[in-house]
Amino acid sequence: ANWYNNSHFQKYYIFEFIPIWSLDKETILLIWNKIVLEWQYDYYHISILLLFSISFISNIFYFKKVNKLFIIITILLFLGSVSYALLWFKNFREHDYYIITMYIVVLFSFLTSIDIIKKTNPNFLNYRFFIVLGYLLLFFNISYSREKIYERYNSSDIGKYIKNQYKDFYTITPYLRSIGINRFDKVISIPDFTLNYTLYLSNQVGWTEFNGVLLDSVIFDNYIKKGAKYLFVNGNYLQNNYPWMNKYLKNQIGEYGQIKIYCLNTLCKSILQKEIVERYICNIENINKEGNIVDSSENLIFDQKIRSNEKSFSGNYSVKLCKNMEFGLTTVIENIQANQEYQISVWRFPKNNKSSIVVCINSPDEFYSNSSNVVDYNNNGWEKISITARVPMDISNGKMSINLWYQGDSCAFFDDLEIKKIKTIYKK
């Protein structure tokens, strides 16, 4: 385990005891409440826990009649579990699965109780109702476990976050094979705070940023030396501005939903090309018969009628948003399909004001993103912000809503909104 930690540049395995007596009373109470109030019923229903308690007490009461091997194993497992809990107590605060180790006591306690029943009333085990009861308990526990697993991965906040954050990885494997990435090619997948979730979903081997191990180029280079050939970047991770990562982003060979794929060596000959297939420009100069602002081709209608002639980047008009009117230039594009890419930009005044471009597809739960990333500026106080939105793979015939959002305390002006639909072409 120590070799694994050192060779993979992380601290996944724990080598030190953190016993209960090294903690203060407040921490002990916090962990105890976590176990009793939150995790206790994630393993067994309360009825099973009561049966276990009755079983364990009965085994002690009928000590002279029990199978000596069973009772010795049960007692040793119980004492071992108590010792384990006392020495490992602090770790129970974060990880409920550490407690699973102790539930072997439940199995041997029940086996011991069944042996007692067999000796005291041998015909009882042959009764049909006892057999039926056993099967009912089995199916009850299976159903209960299924319900708890569903809650954890679908209903809990962390479950919903993980499912939404990594949803494109669920179907990415055929695409990876189509661009020449095979099952055993090693990859680096970011962001992924788990040990191997995205690797499992994409059916690849490699590394994630579990425990924050991917912190600098030294670690990246070490993984490349160990055989990492590709880099998966999911979502808007690169907007966090990590300058040291730029040298790894020179050869993009694929894009699937929110996931960008880069080659980390010089052997890749794949070429990824992008071309504009649709383009909408709204310079705030055109309105339709109803008075709504429209783009230059009048294909897009914006839910905005008020224009300002106080300032403009080009032409005579702009859109003015203030504290009491924070949203503007809202429009909807229909028939959005999976894996389509849209680039939206707008000029704003003054520089560094608190505003952003917001993109939502169908609902915020399905896709939501906002950005104030500056890509250009001039000497007159205007700057251009931009956002790139790629439609998730589980969306078809969707509706994409685009609008501007001002969050400042005064006012800001916006002009020359541009929406580009991009087609990605992969060539070998």
PAVOVEX-806397 format. One record per residue (C-alpha): residue number from 1; residue in one letter; x, y, z. Coordinates in nm, 4 decimals, always signed. Example, Ala and Ser with C-alpha at 12.3 -4.5 7.8 and 13.67 -1.06 7.14 Angstrom:
2
1/A/+1.2300/-0.4500/+0.7800
2/S/+1.3670/-0.1060/+0.7140
***
This chain:
428
1/A/+0.0000/+0.0000/+0.0000
2/N/+0.2853/+0.2378/+0.0798
3/W/+0.4411/+0.1546/-0.2569
4/Y/+0.1062/+0.2297/-0.4255
5/N/+0.0811/+0.5710/-0.2587
6/N/+0.4349/+0.6710/-0.3515
7/S/+0.4307/+0.5409/-0.7078
8/H/+0.0975/+0.7063/-0.7879
9/F/+0.1696/+1.0380/-0.6149
10/Q/-0.1242/+1.0311/-0.3773
11/K/-0.2303/+0.9336/-0.0258
12/Y/-0.5227/+0.7033/-0.0837
13/Y/-0.4274/+0.4405/+0.1730
14/I/-0.4175/+0.5394/+0.5406
15/F/-0.1368/+0.4034/+0.7594
16/E/-0.2025/+0.5658/+1.0938
17/F/-0.4473/+0.5008/+1.3742
18/I/-0.6600/+0.7948/+1.4886
19/P/-0.8081/+0.6549/+1.8128
20/I/-1.1081/+0.7915/+1.9935
21/W/-0.9028/+0.9037/+2.2948
22/S/-0.7013/+1.1420/+2.0759
23/L/-1.0159/+1.3418/+1.9923
24/D/-1.1960/+1.6084/+2.1919
25/K/-1.5501/+1.5548/+2.3203
26/E/-1.7060/+1.7774/+2.0548
27/T/-1.5493/+1.5785/+1.7698
28/I/-1.6444/+1.2462/+1.9292
29/L/-2.0062/+1.3592/+1.9639
30/L/-2.0115/+1.4849/+1.6050
31/I/-1.8870/+1.1515/+1.4684
32/W/-2.1177/+0.9521/+1.6950
33/N/-2.4213/+1.1475/+1.5741
34/K/-2.3066/+1.0921/+1.2158
35/I/-2.3066/+0.7154/+1.2726
36/V/-2.6247/+0.6903/+1.4800
37/L/-2.8439/+0.9480/+1.3066
38/E/-2.7241/+0.9332/+0.9459
39/W/-2.5492/+0.6080/+0.8616
40/Q/-2.6931/+0.3511/+1.1007
41/Y/-2.9965/+0.2750/+0.8844
42/D/-2.8078/+0.2761/+0.5549
43/Y/-2.6927/-0.0821/+0.6136
44/Y/-2.9878/-0.2608/+0.7749
45/H/-3.3457/-0.1746/+0.8546
46/I/-3.4123/-0.1073/+1.2225
47/S/-3.6023/-0.4373/+1.2514
48/I/-3.2892/-0.6289/+1.1485
49/L/-3.0815/-0.4334/+1.3987
50/L/-3.3315/-0.5272/+1.6716
51/L/-3.3172/-0.8929/+1.5663
52/F/-2.9395/-0.8783/+1.5837
53/S/-2.9542/-0.7323/+1.9353
54/I/-3.1933/-1.0073/+2.0481
55/S/-2.9755/-1.2684/+1.8797
56/F/-2.6557/-1.1445/+2.0422
57/I/-2.8107/-1.1271/+2.3909
58/S/-2.9668/-1.4735/+2.3481
59/N/-2.6299/-1.6179/+2.2534
60/I/-2.4863/-1.4920/+2.5806
61/F/-2.7866/-1.6183/+2.7796
62/Y/-2.7630/-1.9682/+2.6247
63/F/-2.3851/-1.9702/+2.6365
64/K/-2.3604/-2.3314/+2.7603
65/K/-2.5702/-2.4668/+2.4720
66/V/-2.4057/-2.2897/+2.1808
67/N/-2.1546/-2.4325/+1.9392
68/K/-1.8207/-2.3417/+2.0948
69/L/-1.6603/-2.2620/+1.7589
70/F/-1.9452/-2.0274/+1.6617
71/I/-1.9479/-1.8428/+1.9932
72/I/-1.5687/-1.8068/+2.0005
73/I/-1.5680/-1.6648/+1.6468
74/T/-1.8577/-1.4306/+1.7315
75/I/-1.6939/-1.3030/+2.0502
76/L/-1.3556/-1.2545/+1.8818
77/L/-1.5179/-1.0707/+1.5921
78/F/-1.7144/-0.8538/+1.8352
79/L/-1.4054/-0.7659/+2.0418
80/G/-1.2071/-0.7074/+1.7244
81/S/-1.4784/-0.4768/+1.5886
82/V/-1.4858/-0.2768/+1.9117
83/S/-1.1061/-0.2405/+1.9048
84/Y/-1.1161/-0.1465/+1.5366
85/A/-1.3831/+0.1179/+1.6027
86/L/-1.1885/+0.2719/+1.8905
87/L/-0.8616/+0.2883/+1.6944
88/W/-1.0199/+0.4024/+1.3658
89/F/-1.2891/+0.6285/+1.5085
90/K/-1.1991/+0.9583/+1.3421
91/N/-1.2233/+0.8082/+0.9927
92/F/-1.5910/+0.7243/+1.0504
93/R/-1.6617/+1.0958/+1.0157
94/E/-1.6137/+1.0972/+0.6394
95/H/-1.6557/+0.7403/+0.5151
96/D/-1.9477/+0.5185/+0.6089
97/Y/-1.8035/+0.2157/+0.4312
98/Y/-1.5446/+0.1682/+0.7066
99/I/-1.8288/+0.0412/+0.9272
100/I/-1.9156/-0.2398/+0.6842
101/T/-1.6176/-0.4382/+0.8150
102/M/-1.7870/-0.4787/+1.1533
103/Y/-2.1120/-0.6216/+1.0184
104/I/-1.9605/-0.9688/+0.9867
105/V/-2.0541/-0.9957/+1.3564
106/V/-2.4219/-0.9895/+1.2544
107/L/-2.3805/-1.2956/+1.0325
108/F/-2.2045/-1.5073/+1.2944
109/S/-2.4438/-1.3979/+1.5667
110/F/-2.7377/-1.5220/+1.3572
111/L/-2.5562/-1.8480/+1.2772
112/T/-2.4951/-1.9022/+1.6473
113/S/-2.8613/-1.8340/+1.7282
114/I/-2.9780/-2.0778/+1.4605
115/D/-2.7497/-2.3411/+1.6122
116/I/-2.9084/-2.2795/+1.9544
117/I/-3.2587/-2.3186/+1.8075
118/K/-3.1512/-2.6384/+1.6348
119/K/-3.0320/-2.7861/+1.9647
120/T/-3.3200/-2.6699/+2.1848
121/N/-3.6034/-2.7243/+1.9353
122/P/-3.4802/-2.9153/+1.6270
123/N/-3.8264/-2.9398/+1.4691
124/F/-3.8670/-2.5625/+1.4694
125/L/-3.6259/-2.5180/+1.1788
126/N/-3.8426/-2.7473/+0.9682
127/Y/-4.1576/-2.5440/+1.0185
128/R/-4.2788/-2.3882/+0.6973
129/F/-4.3484/-2.0521/+0.8548
130/F/-3.9853/-2.0310/+0.9702
131/I/-3.8612/-2.1012/+0.6173
132/V/-4.1088/-1.8537/+0.4717
133/L/-4.0030/-1.5984/+0.7332
134/G/-3.6406/-1.6460/+0.6340
135/Y/-3.7171/-1.5825/+0.2670
136/L/-3.9307/-1.2797/+0.3531
137/L/-3.6461/-1.1314/+0.5564
138/L/-3.4073/-1.1953/+0.2684
139/F/-3.6284/-1.0249/+0.0096
140/F/-3.7085/-0.7445/+0.2532
141/N/-3.3386/-0.6704/+0.2990
142/I/-3.2741/-0.6848/-0.0757
143/S/-3.5543/-0.4344/-0.1345
144/Y/-3.4325/-0.2121/+0.1490
145/S/-3.0759/-0.2152/+0.0168
146/R/-3.1973/-0.1321/-0.3331
147/E/-3.3919/+0.1644/-0.1963
148/K/-3.0913/+0.2963/-0.0035
149/I/-2.8581/+0.2624/-0.3014
150/Y/-3.1065/+0.4499/-0.5194
151/E/-3.1323/+0.7272/-0.2596
152/R/-2.7558/+0.7619/-0.2407
153/Y/-2.6901/+0.7858/-0.6131
154/N/-3.0083/+0.9561/-0.7327
155/S/-3.1800/+1.1466/-0.4519
156/S/-2.8952/+1.2808/-0.2395
157/D/-2.7327/+1.6149/-0.3231
158/I/-2.3942/+1.4550/-0.3864
159/G/-2.5559/+1.1838/-0.5999
160/K/-2.7371/+1.4400/-0.8146
161/Y/-2.4205/+1.6468/-0.8504
162/I/-2.2085/+1.3509/-0.9609
163/K/-2.4710/+1.2251/-1.2042
164/N/-2.5098/+1.5683/-1.3641
165/Q/-2.1394/+1.6563/-1.3582
166/Y/-2.0248/+1.3370/-1.5292
167/K/-2.3279/+1.2447/-1.7408
168/D/-2.1423/+1.2604/-2.0739
169/F/-1.9038/+0.9904/-1.9522
170/Y/-2.1913/+0.7399/-1.9417
171/T/-2.1971/+0.7107/-2.3219
172/I/-1.8496/+0.8240/-2.4285
173/T/-1.6822/+0.4830/-2.4781
174/P/-1.7952/+0.4166/-2.8406
175/Y/-1.6815/+0.7671/-2.9352
176/L/-1.3378/+0.7073/-2.7808
177/R/-1.2968/+0.3901/-2.9838
178/S/-1.4054/+0.5733/-3.3002
179/I/-1.1195/+0.8244/-3.2656
180/G/-0.8589/+0.5571/-3.1988
181/I/-0.8385/+0.5477/-2.8179
182/N/-0.8334/+0.1830/-2.7098
183/R/-0.9294/+0.0224/-2.3802
184/F/-0.5767/+0.0113/-2.2378
185/D/-0.4583/+0.3589/-2.3385
186/K/-0.3823/+0.5474/-2.0177
187/V/-0.5579/+0.8794/-1.9640
188/I/-0.5686/+1.1672/-1.7161
189/S/-0.9260/+1.2729/-1.6374
190/I/-1.0065/+1.6115/-1.4804
191/P/-1.1933/+1.7341/-1.2905
192/D/-1.2726/+1.4191/-1.0945
193/F/-1.2430/+1.4257/-0.7146
194/T/-1.3189/+1.0517/-0.6942
195/L/-1.0627/+0.7750/-0.7231
196/N/-1.1774/+0.6436/-1.0618
197/Y/-1.5414/+0.7339/-1.1388
198/T/-1.4831/+0.8862/-1.4837
199/L/-1.2285/+0.6162/-1.5665
200/Y/-1.4846/+0.3480/-1.4846
201/L/-1.7591/+0.5146/-1.6898
202/S/-1.5344/+0.5648/-1.9931
203/N/-1.3796/+0.2167/-1.9552
204/Q/-1.0247/+0.3528/-1.9454
205/V/-0.7225/+0.3138/-1.7200
206/G/-0.5340/+0.6113/-1.5832
207/W/-0.5492/+0.8811/-1.3181
208/T/-0.7886/+1.1388/-1.1749
209/E/-0.7284/+1.4348/-0.9437
210/F/-0.8413/+1.2353/-0.6406
211/N/-0.7247/+1.4012/-0.3169
212/G/-0.5973/+1.6971/-0.5186
213/V/-0.2975/+1.5112/-0.6602
214/L/-0.2964/+1.6870/-1.0007
215/L/-0.1659/+2.0158/-0.8717
216/D/+0.1199/+2.1037/-1.1047
217/S/+0.3080/+2.0122/-1.4204
218/V/+0.5580/+1.7949/-1.2303
219/I/+0.2865/+1.5433/-1.1436
220/F/+0.1415/+1.5657/-1.4959
221/D/+0.4842/+1.4928/-1.6452
222/N/+0.5304/+1.1964/-1.4105
223/Y/+0.2009/+1.0484/-1.5271
224/I/+0.3011/+1.1015/-1.8896
225/K/+0.6264/+0.9154/-1.8185
226/K/+0.4151/+0.6341/-1.6752
227/G/+0.2243/+0.6096/-2.0026
228/A/-0.0553/+0.8687/-1.9982
229/K/-0.1418/+0.9356/-2.3641
230/Y/-0.4602/+1.1418/-2.3425
231/L/-0.6127/+1.4147/-2.1285
232/F/-0.9896/+1.4357/-2.0675
233/V/-1.1153/+1.7777/-1.9550
234/N/-1.4797/+1.7878/-1.8482
235/G/-1.6920/+2.1036/-1.8334
236/N/-1.5537/+2.4498/-1.7650
237/Y/-1.2480/+2.3327/-1.5723
238/L/-1.0067/+2.5257/-1.7951
239/Q/-1.1854/+2.8528/-1.7173
240/N/-1.0220/+2.8353/-1.3739
241/N/-0.7077/+2.9647/-1.5473
242/Y/-0.4262/+2.7211/-1.4786
243/P/-0.1421/+2.8647/-1.6937
244/W/+0.0797/+2.5614/-1.6356
245/M/-0.1751/+2.3443/-1.8204
246/N/-0.1471/+2.5321/-2.1505
247/K/+0.1357/+2.3159/-2.2807
248/Y/-0.0857/+2.0060/-2.2515
249/L/-0.3696/+2.1599/-2.4545
250/K/-0.1964/+2.2061/-2.7890
251/N/-0.3348/+1.8978/-2.9640
252/Q/-0.7101/+1.8563/-2.9219
253/I/-0.8230/+1.5400/-3.0991
254/G/-1.1840/+1.5068/-2.9895
255/E/-1.4843/+1.6590/-2.8181
256/Y/-1.7841/+1.4769/-2.6765
257/G/-2.0541/+1.6757/-2.4996
258/Q/-1.8791/+1.8736/-2.2260
259/I/-1.5609/+1.6649/-2.2537
260/K/-1.2570/+1.7847/-2.4481
261/I/-0.9922/+1.5275/-2.5389
262/Y/-0.6248/+1.6141/-2.5880
263/C/-0.3287/+1.4049/-2.6973
264/L/-0.0299/+1.4224/-2.4608
265/N/+0.2383/+1.2893/-2.6945
266/T/+0.3676/+1.3676/-3.0422
267/L/+0.2422/+1.0456/-3.2005
268/C/-0.1174/+1.1622/-3.2488
269/K/-0.1927/+1.2586/-3.6076
270/S/-0.5595/+1.3324/-3.5627
271/I/-0.6849/+1.6763/-3.6639
272/L/-0.9848/+1.8482/-3.5093
273/Q/-1.1322/+2.1222/-3.7249
274/K/-1.4177/+2.3585/-3.6478
275/E/-1.6279/+2.5614/-3.8858
276/I/-1.9162/+2.8049/-3.8398
277/V/-2.2422/+2.6634/-3.9787
278/E/-2.4833/+2.9275/-3.8425
279/R/-2.4255/+3.2834/-3.7284
280/Y/-2.6522/+3.5428/-3.5704
281/I/-2.5449/+3.9039/-3.5091
282/C/-2.7552/+4.1403/-3.3029
283/N/-2.6225/+4.4968/-3.3144
284/I/-2.9311/+4.6367/-3.1339
285/E/-3.0165/+4.8451/-3.4424
286/N/-3.3026/+4.6323/-3.5801
287/I/-3.6537/+4.5879/-3.4391
288/N/-3.9599/+4.4043/-3.5733
289/K/-4.3198/+4.5248/-3.6065
290/E/-4.3909/+4.4436/-3.2424
291/G/-4.0948/+4.6535/-3.1330
292/N/-3.8742/+4.3638/-3.0240
293/I/-3.5030/+4.3717/-3.0956
294/V/-3.4067/+4.1202/-3.3668
295/D/-3.0801/+4.0033/-3.5175
296/S/-2.9620/+4.1321/-3.8556
297/S/-3.1306/+3.8430/-4.0405
298/E/-3.4486/+3.8767/-3.8295
299/N/-3.4372/+3.5038/-3.7525
300/L/-3.3922/+3.5564/-3.3794
301/I/-3.6336/+3.7604/-3.1720
302/F/-3.5152/+3.8978/-2.8390
303/D/-3.7409/+3.9561/-2.5418
304/Q/-3.6230/+4.3157/-2.5270
305/K/-3.7880/+4.6339/-2.6518
306/I/-3.6049/+4.9069/-2.4623
307/R/-3.2885/+5.0382/-2.6271
308/S/-3.0469/+5.3045/-2.5089
309/N/-2.8741/+5.5706/-2.7180
310/E/-2.6502/+5.6853/-2.4310
311/K/-2.3602/+5.4648/-2.5401
312/S/-2.2935/+5.2138/-2.8166
313/F/-2.0065/+5.0010/-2.9373
314/S/-2.1271/+5.0294/-3.2969
315/G/-2.4254/+5.2015/-3.4533
316/N/-2.6565/+5.4146/-3.2419
317/Y/-2.8039/+5.1820/-2.9805
318/S/-2.7137/+4.9431/-2.7009
319/V/-2.8994/+4.7592/-2.4248
320/K/-2.8788/+4.9142/-2.0796
321/L/-2.9120/+4.6902/-1.7738
322/C/-2.9244/+4.8223/-1.4189
323/K/-2.9689/+4.6995/-1.0648
324/N/-3.3479/+4.7097/-1.0943
325/M/-3.3456/+4.5430/-1.4404
326/E/-3.0721/+4.2807/-1.4254
327/F/-3.1712/+4.0529/-1.7173
328/G/-3.1864/+4.1427/-2.0845
329/L/-3.1484/+4.0361/-2.4485
330/T/-3.3161/+3.7025/-2.3827
331/T/-3.3688/+3.4771/-2.6831
332/V/-3.4468/+3.1104/-2.7421
333/I/-3.3020/+2.8754/-3.0036
334/E/-3.5083/+2.5611/-3.0610
335/N/-3.4294/+2.2110/-3.1906
336/I/-3.0978/+2.1943/-3.0067
337/Q/-2.9279/+1.8566/-3.0572
338/A/-2.6711/+1.6614/-2.8582
339/N/-2.3037/+1.7536/-2.8998
340/Q/-2.3738/+2.0781/-3.0859
341/E/-2.1494/+2.3678/-2.9905
342/Y/-2.2488/+2.7323/-2.9575
343/Q/-2.0199/+3.0286/-2.9004
344/I/-2.1859/+3.3435/-2.7673
345/S/-2.0142/+3.6786/-2.7203
346/V/-2.1133/+4.0380/-2.6447
347/W/-1.9397/+4.3720/-2.5923
348/R/-1.9996/+4.5420/-2.2568
349/F/-1.9266/+4.8810/-2.0996
350/P/-1.7635/+4.9654/-1.8636
351/K/-1.4830/+4.7150/-1.8219
352/N/-1.4860/+4.4738/-1.5283
353/N/-1.8518/+4.5294/-1.4477
354/K/-2.0413/+4.2486/-1.2772
355/S/-2.2199/+4.0924/-1.5726
356/S/-2.2191/+3.7625/-1.7582
357/I/-2.3728/+3.5635/-2.0421
358/V/-2.6137/+3.2939/-1.9230
359/V/-2.7008/+2.9787/-2.1192
360/C/-2.9714/+2.7347/-2.0111
361/I/-3.0945/+2.4309/-2.2068
362/N/-3.4464/+2.3063/-2.1219
363/S/-3.3977/+2.3675/-1.7481
364/P/-3.1117/+2.4563/-1.5111
365/D/-3.1030/+2.0929/-1.3969
366/E/-3.0267/+1.9739/-1.7510
367/F/-2.7775/+2.2430/-1.8497
368/Y/-2.6828/+2.5776/-1.7006
369/S/-2.3702/+2.7834/-1.7517
370/N/-2.2693/+3.1467/-1.7201
371/S/-1.9451/+3.3213/-1.8033
372/S/-1.7845/+3.6642/-1.7946
373/N/-1.4630/+3.5484/-1.9612
374/V/-1.2984/+3.8490/-2.1329
375/V/-1.1592/+3.7727/-2.4806
376/D/-1.1063/+4.1224/-2.6258
377/Y/-1.1170/+4.4931/-2.5377
378/N/-1.0601/+4.8399/-2.6850
379/N/-0.9320/+5.1725/-2.5572
380/N/-1.2792/+5.3230/-2.5208
381/G/-1.3774/+5.1235/-2.2125
382/W/-1.5517/+4.8373/-2.3936
383/E/-1.4599/+4.4712/-2.3518
384/K/-1.5857/+4.1521/-2.5122
385/I/-1.6985/+3.8571/-2.3001
386/S/-1.7648/+3.5102/-2.4348
387/I/-1.9039/+3.1697/-2.3428
388/T/-1.8893/+2.8325/-2.5191
389/A/-2.1756/+2.5901/-2.4615
390/R/-2.1740/+2.2325/-2.5876
391/V/-2.5060/+2.0510/-2.5680
392/P/-2.4975/+1.7441/-2.3369
393/M/-2.5303/+1.4048/-2.5006
394/D/-2.8650/+1.3216/-2.3385
395/I/-3.0486/+1.6197/-2.4913
396/S/-3.2352/+1.6145/-2.8216
397/N/-3.4760/+1.8699/-2.9706
398/G/-3.4017/+2.0973/-2.6779
399/K/-3.4569/+2.4683/-2.6234
400/M/-3.1569/+2.6862/-2.5464
401/S/-3.2205/+3.0126/-2.3641
402/I/-2.9561/+3.2864/-2.3846
403/N/-2.9602/+3.6096/-2.1863
404/L/-2.7391/+3.8738/-2.0266
405/W/-2.7242/+3.9087/-1.6482
406/Y/-2.6094/+4.2244/-1.4713
407/Q/-2.5290/+4.1924/-1.0994
408/G/-2.3745/+4.5310/-1.0261
409/D/-2.4990/+4.8247/-0.8208
410/S/-2.5282/+5.0802/-1.1031
411/C/-2.5732/+5.0202/-1.4793
412/A/-2.3907/+4.8655/-1.7763
413/F/-2.4301/+4.8754/-2.1558
414/F/-2.4210/+4.5827/-2.4011
415/D/-2.3833/+4.5781/-2.7779
416/D/-2.3093/+4.3509/-3.0756
417/L/-2.4256/+4.0172/-2.9381
418/E/-2.3050/+3.7323/-3.1601
419/I/-2.4166/+3.3675/-3.1588
420/K/-2.2230/+3.1106/-3.3608
421/K/-2.3131/+2.7468/-3.4129
422/I/-1.9940/+2.5457/-3.4578
423/K/-1.9495/+2.2157/-3.6383
424/T/-1.6627/+1.9958/-3.5225
425/I/-1.4934/+1.7788/-3.7838
426/Y/-1.2629/+1.4960/-3.6795
427/K/-1.0068/+1.3842/-3.9364
428/K/-0.7545/+1.1033/-3.9047
***
